[in-house]
Amino acid sequence: MSRPAAAAAAVARSRGPAAAAAAAATATAPMPCTRGTPVAATTTTARRKKAAPAAKHRAVRTRPRRPSFFPSSSSICTQGDPWSDIVASGGGGGGAARIGAVYERRRAREASRQRNSDPRDSFAGGENRPSFAPAPPKRSSWNRSLSIRGRESIFFAPGTNLQPQQKPSRALKRPPKPCNRVKNTMRGPLDLSKEKAYFEEVDAFELMEESPSPKNFATWASGMEQTIIVHDLSAILERWKISKIARCASSKPLFDIMETPLVPSVLSTCSTDCLKSCRTPEKDRYSGINPRRTLHSGYTNNSLVNIAGETSIVTSFSELDIKEEPVRTSIPSSNSEALTAFAQLLMVCKQSAPATFAEVFSTYCKLGSIVKLGEGTYGEAYRAGNSVCKVVPIDGELVVNGETQKKSEEILEEVLLCLTLNNLREDGADNEKENSCNGFIETKDFWVCQGRYDPSLVSAWENWDDKHRSENDHPKEFSNDQCYIIFVQADGGRDLEKFALLDYNEARSLLLQITTSLAVAESACEFEHRDLHWGNILLVRDEMPDKNHTMNITLQGKRMCARTFGLTVCIIDFTLSRINTGDAILFFDLSKDPVLFEGRKGDKQAETYRKMKRITNEYWEGSFPQTNVVWLVYLVDILLSKKYETCTSKDERELRSFKKRLSSYGSARDCLADSLFSDLLSEEEDSRPSAMPLL
Ligand SMILES: Nc1ncnc2c1ncn2[C@@H]1O[C@H](COP(=O)(O)OP(=O)(O)OP(=O)(O)O)[C@@H](O)[C@H]1O
C-alpha cells in the first residue's frame, strides 16, 4: 500500500512517465489514451511524508512536482487541473475514453540521488531515465521526527466505562459497542489460564525437542503452502497496554488496574539492543514466546547478567509461577516491568531474536525468485512465492526515503490493526460471525529482521528500479544493525492506479466491494480507513471471469451476496486507519501532520484529507464513519477519470449521480442501500442474489 502523497503537494506517487508507460503497456485493457504528455512540473512545498500521513501518493516532498497527466473526455490529454477537466466535460463524453493518472507521483529524485555517488551508478540505463522535473535539492526540511506524530492508542480500563476522551466543545456520540470484539480480558480479574496452557505447551515441546531444529527455514521450495499463524490479539493488546501504562505511570496517575505481567522477566528486563543483537534463525510456530528457547538460543548468561543485573532467570511457566504471583493492584511502576515495543514485536512474530532476510524469504520461496512488486515511502513490497512480503525498516537512525524510520511502537499498533481486520475474514470454520468479509488484505504473518539487505532482494530491487525508476533509497544503504518488520500478506493483485477496468460493471463491482468491506468493518470495529487512495486498493480479475460470480459478506448478522463480475478487490495500508478493537481505540493522530492538509486546491486526494479534517474537527480518535464516505466520493472521481473498454455516457451519468447521493450518507453502511448497488447486492437466501439477473 502506498502512501499517498500528499496532500500538500500532492500527490501521489503517481508513477513517473516511465512507470505510467509500463503500466499502460501491461494493462489488461486497451487504453486509447495513454498517460498524457508530460507538462512542466509545478513547484510545491512538497515534503515527503509517509508513514503516516504522507506517504506514497501523499508524500509531500521538497522537490518540484512531477509532470502530471490529465483526464480528457476526448482522449486527448490536456494540460490543466484534471478534475476541472472532468467537471468541464459535464459528465457526458459519450463514453469517451478517460485517462487516469490524476495524481502526480513524486519524481524520482534525479538530483537528490547524486548518481555519481549513488551505489546504483552501475545500473544499466540508469542515466538515460527521462527527467521531467528540474533537479530538486535533496529533501531537507521535511525529515520530521516521527516522535511528533504517529499512531496512538487509547485503552479501555478494566471495569471502567471508558469512552474516547471528548474534545472540549464537541459533543460526540459514544462509539457503539463493537461487534466481533476480541475477548476483553481486561474486564474483571485476569485469567491466566491461556498463558499457563501456552507455557506448559512450550515446556512440553522443549522436552520433546531439546535442541529444536530450525523449522520452515532455508529449504522451503517456492509455492510451499504456509500455515497462517494464529495470534492472540487480546493478549497482545494486553501486553501493549501494560507497557503503555508503564510508560505513562511515571508522569501522570492513571487508574489502578488489576494486572499481572504476562511476560517472562527475561524479556522484560532485556534491553532492545540486547534483543536486536541476538539472532535466532528459527521461529517458534507454536505460539507466543518461548522463554527457554530464548535463553538457549538467543542469549548468553553473561548478557543476561549484565543487562538484567540478575542471575536468576525464569525459564518456564512453572518457574514463572504466574498463578501464584500476587495480583498487582497498581500499574507497573517502571519501564523495566513492561516489554519494550520491540520485544513485543518479537513476541507477536513468535521470535526470540531477529531473523535474517534469507531466513525469512526462504520460508516462502527460492531466494532467486523474489520479485519486487511496488514501493511506498516506508515499505517495499516483494513477491515471495504465493505471498507478498512488505519490508519496512524500523527503529534506525538512518533517514530512509527522506523519512525518519517508523518506531516499533508505531508498527506494533499497525500490527494490532492488521490482526483486528484479519479477524473479520471468513475462515470457513466460523460462519457465525456477526460481521465478516474478505475485503481487507489478509496478513499471514509478521517477522522481525535485522541486517543488510540480502543480495537476492537487492537484485529484485534493482530490477524493479530499472523498469520503474524507484523513488526510494537504494537498500544498500542499510547497515548490519538495521532492523525491519516484514508483513507477510496475501497477494492482492495490482493497485487501482495501474489496473485497467474493462467496463462500468467492473467499476460498480469495485465500488460495491469497497463499500461492503468498509461497512462490515464499520459495524464490527468502527473502522475508518482514512487513506483510501488508488494505491491502496488492489484488484485481481479472474482468469475466466464469471459474470455471475458472487462473494459473501455478513453484515450485522445478515448474510449477503454481492456480485463481483469476476473482480476481487481488497484494501491495504492501514497506517492512518482508526479502529476500535473492543479493548482499545487505535488511531493515527493526523493533527500532528498538518502538511497532509496542505495539498493543492482541487486535488481530489488533498481535498479528501481536508474533508476528513472538517468531519472530525481534528478529533481523530473519535468515530466518524463519514470519513469512509468521502473516500468513496474520491473513488468515484477516480473511476470517472479512468479509461474503459466500454463505458457509455449513461454509465458515466450513473456514477455522477451516485457521487451526488453519497453526500447524503453518513457511513459506508448507509451507502450500501444506494440504488447503484440494488441489482448487485441481496440478502442471501440461496447462493445467488434474488435480484440478480442472469446474464
Ligand atoms: N499484498 C500486496 N499484494 C500486492 N501488491 C502489494 C501488496 N502490498 C503492497 N503492494 C504493492 O506495493 C506497493 C507499496 O506497498 P504499500 O503501499 O503497502 O507500502 P507503504 O510503504 O505502506 O506505502 P505508503 O507510502 O502508502 O505508506 C503498493 O502500492 C502495491 O502496489
The ligand as a Gaussian input file, in Angstrom:
#p B3LYP/6-31G(d) Opt

LIG

0 1
 N       -0.373000      -7.507000      -0.517000
 C        0.014000      -6.930000      -1.657000
 N       -0.237000      -7.518000      -2.829000
 C        0.170000      -6.963000      -3.994000
 N        0.815000      -5.801000      -4.072000
 C        1.095000      -5.145000      -2.929000
 C        0.703000      -5.669000      -1.663000
 N        1.099000      -4.821000      -0.709000
 C        1.698000      -3.808000      -1.345000
 N        1.701000      -3.998000      -2.675000
 C        2.256000      -3.108000      -3.699000
 O        3.329000      -2.388000      -3.147000
 C        3.027000      -1.005000      -3.143000
 C        3.601000      -0.394000      -1.902000
 O        3.038000      -1.017000      -0.773000
 P        2.448000      -0.141000       0.373000
 O        1.589000       0.914000      -0.199000
 O        1.810000      -1.055000       1.335000
 O        3.735000       0.491000       1.009000
 P        3.751000       1.676000       2.013000
 O        5.153000       1.983000       2.361000
 O        2.800000       1.436000       3.122000
 O        3.184000       2.834000       1.151000
 P        2.846000       4.221000       1.698000
 O        3.832000       5.131000       1.067000
 O        1.450000       4.464000       1.226000
 O        2.942000       4.118000       3.181000
 C        1.511000      -0.919000      -3.280000
 O        1.079000       0.275000      -3.897000
 C        1.198000      -2.112000      -4.137000
 O        1.380000      -1.792000      -5.489000

